[in-house]
Amino acid sequence: MSAAVDYSDVQGLVRFGFAHMNEAAYLLLRVRNPAAARAWLDQAPVTTAADRSPVPSTALQIAFTHQGLEALRIPQHVIAGFSAEFLSGMAGDANRSRRLGDTGANSPSAWRWGGEGKIPHVVVMLFAEDGQLDTWQQSVATPLFQGAFEEIGRLDTSDLGGREHFGFIDGVSQPQLDWSRARTVSVNGNQLAYGNVVCLGEFLLGYPNEYSRYTERPLLDAGEAGSDELPQAEDQPAKKDLGKNGTYVVIRQLEQDVRAFWQYVDEATKSLHETGYGLAESMVGRRLEDGAPLVPLSQSPVPGVGDAGSAARRRKDVQLNQFTYESDPDGASCPIGAHIRRGNPRTVDLPGHPKGLLAQAFHLLGFGEANLHDDLVASVRFHRILRRGREYGPALSPGEAVQPAPSNDPGRGLHFIALNANIERQFEFVQNAWMARTKFDGLTEESDPLLGNREPVKGCPFTNAFSIPQDGKARKRLVEMPQFVTVRGGAYFFMPGIRALRYLSKTGGA
Ligand code: HEM
């Protein structure tokens, strides 16, 4: 039997979204004085995944960029054990930027933070119940903290009552983490039905992932200075595990042009002689009013949907998430390119469920009558992300958005935050292969309708369309969509477990 998870060693954000704390701010810091920084980190009041009774009214989380680990003077051979994409950084190489769609107006050279010379060392995330954020920040920012860090940015957030700026309910679909470690995946076996439960190792380092393997992370020799703080590595008991109970955090500041979105949708709706919010709903894949999916619910339960929380929450989860796209192979109900279908196509290892070994081998070799779209989209269980983002800037209703902008229109958007154990296979794959790429599941000349940067790419001069298939009729096609979302900053962070944080605060030179 697998050892139980020690919740007190996991930062709380992995387990909870802290939704009842409707105020939050993320402090982007650089280390001014490494010794003072280590001293503050050593006693920082970090909220853990065990802190839930009583439910805390404030929370604090900490994560580091690789430059931050260097600034704390963590030994180089230890830092070298982190993943290549974390070491390179979100904006560290032009090819990565191209793959993520960070070109043109999204280029890191124009970012407010996270580009060259503006990379934070540490992010301190503060959460608080209504009216308590300022006091909470004051109690955290002690004189020791002030001497230790320089604040290079502060990402404020706003509470839009569970909706994002385009007006849709946000945070509806999340993977369910297998905290009880009951999920088994056979190394060579295939998962033939979509399920929402995902191995813990997809989100926490130090546990088996969906391949039944342990994701790479820094492992230290038992005798190494400070390593007795660290838990033992499950897969290599002679080693100490610096990754265990930690995760990678992707933060991207995504500015939303709400006026451009609704003005475009308004014009396109009129030109197609339609009324209502149908076009915007096709772009997202859910209804504006209640977040319901555009495809009918499955009759059979989807494992992991409706399993957790209060009875009301479980019922809601079933209403909003018990579905796949199997009944809608051509996208007549929910367009293939809709944001939620790109973000999670709900595909399995062998689409079409061929029965028996011979039929499966036949299918793997590319024969058979399976739906043409399916083979073009990889199975989702290897590409899930846990979203923990928050909005910033004042709300703007669709009605207000179609009015001309005042000269001092404030910025608004999403501080997108994704947690994952393997940035390349999870966040980067979703962002690149499913969101940004202009060839997705049989589509061309279009990328994600919300996120696409609309930049021409090699072999595809137009990337600004959006197809809405119709049952038995010619598809509708939106063209010349402007860019609605612009990247304004971003970085990759490592969010350590609590024992690993203590190690980081005790190790390193002067
Ligand atoms: C400003 C930017 C964005 C907006 C306005 C936005 C909006 C939404 C909305 C309204 C939903 C449906 C409700 C829900 O399940 O939470 C959703 C789902 C989702 N989004 Fe985004 N999103 C944005 C950026 C991103 C990015 C950058 C990614 C990943 C690279 C992403 C991945 C997903 C995923 C995976 C889902 C869940 C799909 C599912 O499981 O059905 N989103 N988003």
Boltz pocket constraint, residues with backbone or C-beta under 6 A from the ligand:
constraints:
  - pocket:
      binder: B
      contacts: [[A, 164], [A, 165], [A, 166], [A, 168], [A, 169], [A, 170], [A, 171], [A, 172], [A, 173], [A, 174], [A, 254], [A, 255], [A, 256], [A, 284], [A, 286], [A, 339], [A, 340], [A, 341], [A, 343], [A, 344], [A, 385], [A, 413], [A, 414], [A, 416], [A, 427], [A, 430], [A, 431], [A, 435], [A, 450], [A, 451], [A, 485]]
      max_distance: 6.0
